[in-house]
Amino acid sequence: MKYLFQLLVLVSLFLVSCSSDNTTSPADPEAYTKANGIIGGMLYDKFWSTESGYNQTNTNIPKFNASGDFFRCKQCHAWDLMGRNGSYNGRGPKSNRPNIDDNNLRTFAQNSTPQQIFDAIKTGKVTRRDISYELSTYDPATNSTIGDQMPDYSQLLTDAQIWDLVKFLKVE
C-alpha cells in the first residue's frame, strides 16, 4: 500500500511536470528556472531518499531514518500544503512525530516569489532546529518546543535541492 501511494504521487508529479510551466518569469532566479519540481516533491516527502538524489554517504542518514517524521516537510505541512488547516486538521503529535504546522504553505507559495520561498526554507524567520538536537527525548506533552521547530535545512540541503523544493511548491 505504501508503495502504491508513492507511485501515485510520482505519477501525479510527472503529469504536473508535463504541462506547460507557467510558474517562471524572466525575473526569476536562474536556479529556479532550472529546478526540478518532481525531485522537489521527492525532497518534500523524504529528502534523504536514494530516489531524491540525496548524498547517501551523509553521516546523518541513520538519524533521519530513526526520526524521519521530524525532518519530512510532508509530515508537518501535509500533501495539500495546508497542515492543520487542511487534511491534517485532526492529527496530533506523538513521541515519534511533531505537532502539525498552522502555516498554509499553499497560500504562501502562491503569494510569494520563488526567491522569498527559497529564503524561507533556507533561513526562515523563526528559530530552526539544529541537526544535533536529540529527538529521541521528544514528548509533545512536556518538551515539544525544539522538536516542533522546523529543521535547519541550510544544514541539510544544498541550494539546488532547496530550489527543487521551491519549484515543487510553486507548481504543486
Buried (B, 14 or more C-beta within 10 A) or exposed (E): EEEEEBEEBBEBBEEBBEEEEEBBEEEBBEBBBEBBBBBBBBBBBBBBBEEBBBEEEEEBBEBBEEBBBBBBBBBBBBBBBBBBBBBBEEBEBEEEBBBBBEBBBBEBBEEBBBBEBBBBBBEBEEEBBEBEBEBEEBEBEEEBEBBBBBBBBBEBBEEEBBBBBBBBBBBB
